[in-house]
């Protein structure tokens, strides 16, 4: 019966990680696994007021079909925020998407033919790999270090092969938490211009900085329209809205709109109206500052606990923002069996292997600190450190 499915579908497999993460939903498990924002920080009261105002002002029209590109007032609000990030655009340059995940899907639809080659950081966002696999892309991994993707490696690869695009997360990358340094941002843009390379800049975490100075998006350094910029309200308001956006030149945006029309006609009109009213009537910057303060505290608790508890041979990143840090064990260490034992002992993380394009990263793991309380973080790291010591025979 498998012949009823397309070649594309037969080549797709469920995420090992997402299947395993079902086990982390037990109430006795302290989870550092899911990439979840903290629900207790969602601006629920403000959103309730915004929703009530929309219903009073728009009535039944709030639930009507809308335009594919998204409601103009919300796109105007986003254009103002883009200006704050150093990105010059207006509402006509913006497409509202149903989450950034749809943005990735639409990018894949308009750029990738079966067998086309694309560049990605290694490691990179798991769901981006899955999304581009749907279109039967060939992946070329680009090495990274503590300053992010290595631009010269991009240049060497682009000189040899024609790539459809480079996919990159410059700010507080998922899974590593690293940020692309300012010098590398400039070098990467120079190399992209030299090799006529399109860049997909995924920036869900950029506003979640709690240490250091903000860095300019690649899109703000883009002088010839080669960067397609994706961002979202999921981390700065609430993910349940499933409302995000893309910024691109008119020729690209027109194609994205056509692809979105075929996918879902438009993002929820009601959600867009509520978000627009919330952003106009309430101080989202103040809310984001509160979120950053909480995440910064939780990161600090996790970093201190790791330093105090983890055995010799383990290292981890030191992000200045975002929701994740990345741990690497000694050579030969395997986090997959460790994950299974960790669940049995009431703590969860994400094994690192599935974040890589190739067969790498088995000694790595991702820890999320945004969705756990400080006391739970301390207890969870104590459990994890003990299991790591046991695995090493210490």
PyMOL commands that set and color helices and strands:
alter all, ss='L'
color gray80, all
select helices_A, chain A and resi 2-4+7-10+16-25+39-41+44-63+72-84+91-93+99-111+126-133+151-160+182-194+218-221+239-241+250-264+269-281+284-309+335-344+353-355+374-392
alter helices_A, ss='H'
color red, helices_A
select strands_A, chain A and resi 30-31+94-97+117-122+138-145+148-149+166-168+199-202+227-232+244-247+315-316+324-328+347-348+350-351+364-368
alter strands_A, ss='S'
color yellow, strands_A
deselect
rebuild
show_as cartoon
